[in-house]
Amino acid sequence: MEKLRLLMRFRIDHRTVYRYAGTASESFMEARLTPTSNRRQKLLSRKFSTTPACNVHSYTDYFGNAVETFSIVQRHRELIVRCESEVETLPADPPAGALEITISEARQVYNENKLELFEFLRPSPAIELDSETHRLATQFFSPGASFGPALLKLNSWIKGSFRYAPGSTKIDTPVSAVLKNRAGVCQDFAQVMIAVLRSASIPARYVTGYIETETQRKASEAQRPVKLIGASESHAWVEV
């Protein structure tokens, strides 16, 4: 029997508001707020604006992200950045063949694409690779383990071992602190997972975007649109 493929359409109204204690004489900014198009989703429409209004320039960065850059050169006490998008999504199963190979075989594949994957195997200011991440890499990714089950095992360990605690970390909290305190938010858990994967020589990168919550899913099944505001709709996850 053919599996039902449910097509979903989302309207996203992203607004970030900056209110200054005094009057700002000038503002410079880059915004990365364009939903990507791939086999899982398609960007149908998009509008970007600022208040106060200004000229906006766009380019594609090194990693393929669409970027808007702009400057407000008049005095202002508030800046509003708004991005309105409409996106169509379609479930896509992970490639079965990729999940069934062993960790050792996966590493051989990665070695053939070293230049393409180099950045996704290295430490960064946000993602440290140390003795603890290497210990966890050895624990979860033995050479003979199947790739898919090993990934799920690490994911389940993070879910069961860490406490979701908003306010317990900041944007620059290092992975080592999250591992020690076993608490944080989605950003921290994603960075822990990436650190362990990269320590195991498995390329991985950080993804940010919007998530359909359980409340929203049930409302869509009942054909009732639901508006989500703030952190309830934004999320961080991992691409491996």
N, C-alpha and C positions, 0 to 999 in steps of 0.2 A: 504493500500500500504506500502510495506516495505521501510523504510528510507535508502537512499543511504549512505554507510559508506565509506568515502574517506580515503584511505591509503596514507600516506605521508612519504617520506624518506628524512632525512636531513643529510648532511655532515657538521660537526662542526670542525673548526680548531681554537682552542683557544690558543692564545699566550699572555703571560704576560712578559714584558721586564723590568728588573731593571737595570738602569744605575747609577753608583755611582760617586760621585764627586771626590773621590780618589780611591785607590786600596783597595778592601776588602780582608782581609786575610782569612775569613771563613764565610760561610753562612749556616744557619739551617732553614729548612722550612717544613711545612705541607701543602699539597694541597688537596682540596676537589673539584675535577673536573670531577667526573664520573657521567654521566646521569643515573638516576635510571631506573629500569625496573618495570613496573606495568601494570595494565589493560589498561592504556592509551598509553603506549609506551614500546618499546623493544629495548634494546641496542644490536646492531648487531656486532660491532667491536670497538676496542679502542686501541690507542697507546699513551704512556706517555713518554716524554723525557725531558732532560735538557741540556743546553749548558752553561758552560762546562759539559761534561758528568760525571755521578757519579753513584754509587750504589743506587738504590731506593728500599725502603722497604714499604710494604703495610699492612694495617689492616682495620678492620671495627670498627667504633667508636660506642659509646653508643646508638646513635640515628639511627644507621644503615647506615651511610654514609661511602662509600669507601674512604680511606685516603692513600695518598702517603707521605712518610716522607723521607727526604734526607739531606745530608750535603755536601757542596762544601768545601774541605779542602785545596785547592790551591788558590793562590792569583788571583783575577779577578776584572775587572772593569765593567763587564756586566754579567747578568744572564738572560737566556731565559728559561721560563717554557712553554712547549708546550703539548697540549692534542688534539689528533685527534680522533674523534668519528663519528660513523654512527648510526643513530637512526631511527626507524620506528615508526610512531605515528598513532593512530586510535581514532576518536572521541568516547567519552563515556559519556552518559547522566548521570546526578546526580541521585541517587536513589530516585524515586518519593516518596516512603513511608517515607523516612527520612525528606523530605522537607515539608510534609503535617502535621506532628505532631506539637503540641504546644510547646512553650518554656518550659513550666512546665514539659511536658512529656519528653522532651529532657534532662532536668536536672536530672530526675529520672534515665534515661539510663546512664548518665555520673556517677551518684553516685554509680552505680553497678560496675564501672570500675575505681575507684578512683586511685588505684596504677598505672595502665597503663597510665592514662591521667594526673597524678599529675603535671608533668613539664609543660604541655601545659595549665595549669590553673593559674600558679604562675607568679608574676612579675619577671623581670630580669633587669640587668644593662641597657639594651637597651629599655626595655618596662616597663614603670612605670604604676602603677595603683593608681590613686588618686581621689580626689573628683570630678574632671571634667570627668574623664573616667567613674566613677560610675554614674554620672548624665546622661551621654549619654547612658549608658547601660540601665538605667531605661526608658529613652525616647524611645529607639528602641526595647527593648526586654521585653515587658510586659508578664506576665505568660500565658495569653490566646492567644497571637499572634501566627500565624502560622510560623513555623521555616523558610521556604524558602523565603516567602515574607519579613520577618523581615530582613533577611540577605541582600536581594536586596535593601531594603530601606536604610540600613546603607551604603551599597556600593554606591548607588546613591547620598546620602548626601555627602559623601567624595568627589565624582567626581564633584559635583556642588559647594561645599563650599571651596575647596582648589585650589590654583593656582600652576600649574606645573612651577617651577622656578629653573632650574639647577644652582648650585652655592649658593643658599640661605641657604643651610644646609651643615653640615659636617657628617662624618660617625658616630660621637658620639653625634649628636644633639638629645636631649631628646624629648620624645613624648609631654611633656608639652609645649615646645617651638614651636613645629609644630602646636599644637592646638591653641596657642596664635597668631602666625603669619599667619596661614592658607596658608602656602606655603611650597613647598619642591619637592621631587622627589619620584619615586615609592617606594624606601626603606622606606621613611617617612610615606607615605600613608598606606603601609602595616602594619607598626608598630602601627600606630594610630588605624587601624581596629582591630588588635590583642589585643591591650590594652582595647578597648571597649568590645570585645567579652569575654576576660578573666574576666573583671569586671562584666560581666553578667553571670559568671559561665559557659561559653561555651568554651570548649577547642579549641585552634587554634594555628597554628605555621607558622613560616616564611619560605617561599620557594624562592629559587633563581635559575635561569636557563636562558634559551634562549627563545625568543619569535618570532613568525612569524608575521612580520609587514604586513600592508595592501599592500604596494608596492610588497613585496615578494609573497603574496598570489595571486595578480593579475598576476605577472610574471609566477607563477607556473601554473595558469590556461591557460596561453598562451604558456606553455611549454618552457619558457625561464628561465634558472637558473639565480639567482641574488645573488651577493656577498654583504653581509652586514659586515661592519667593525666597531668595537668599541661599544659605548653605544647603538647604534641603534638596536642591537640584544640581549642585555642582559636585564633582567627584574627581579623584585621582586614581589611576590604576596602572597596570604594567603591560607592556607589549614584549613578548619573548620571541 
